[in-house]
């Protein structure tokens, strides 16, 4: 197999709407989305995800992880940890998705993209509104593990494909697109598609 490590972006959301948005955005960057990684909870194990990632011809590869609100380390987090630690994978960033999940520690983010598509140096809520009271914490499903794994270039975002319609497919998913663009700029990655 190709010795080049695949450049991967993690997304901590896997519902049907997020899947459609991520597929669309990946294409805009000439990359690929692992559509089979979508689901509540994540249907694939980490080793299955790595195999699919390695089969993709273009970077970046965007992969979705979802715990479906399970307490503790759910299937999404277990798969995410496996992918991050795999020697053939280079995780270049993660999109930490805010939701109204209870009982989570959350992930610390230095930056988020708000529902206007602007990069802000605070966390946002599910609707994409920046809120200083969140103290740089994104509270969402499957995000707790990001900081312990030292994932680079973590950016917060509201609910993908929603945010009061501002990130809809009809609008071209500008907020999710901006988050992916930010990760690629920060990591020095460039899409290898056409």
Secondary structure, DSSP 4 states (H G I P E B T S, - for coil): ---SPEEEEEES--SHHHHHHHHHHHHHTT-EE-GGG-SSS--S-HHHHHHHHHH-SSSPEEEE---TT-SSS-HHHHHHHHHHH-TTEEEEEEEEE----SS---EE-SEEE-TTS-EESS-B-TTS-B-GGGTTEE--TT-THHHHTT-SSEEEESSTT-TTTTT-GGGT-HHHHHHHHHHHHHHT------
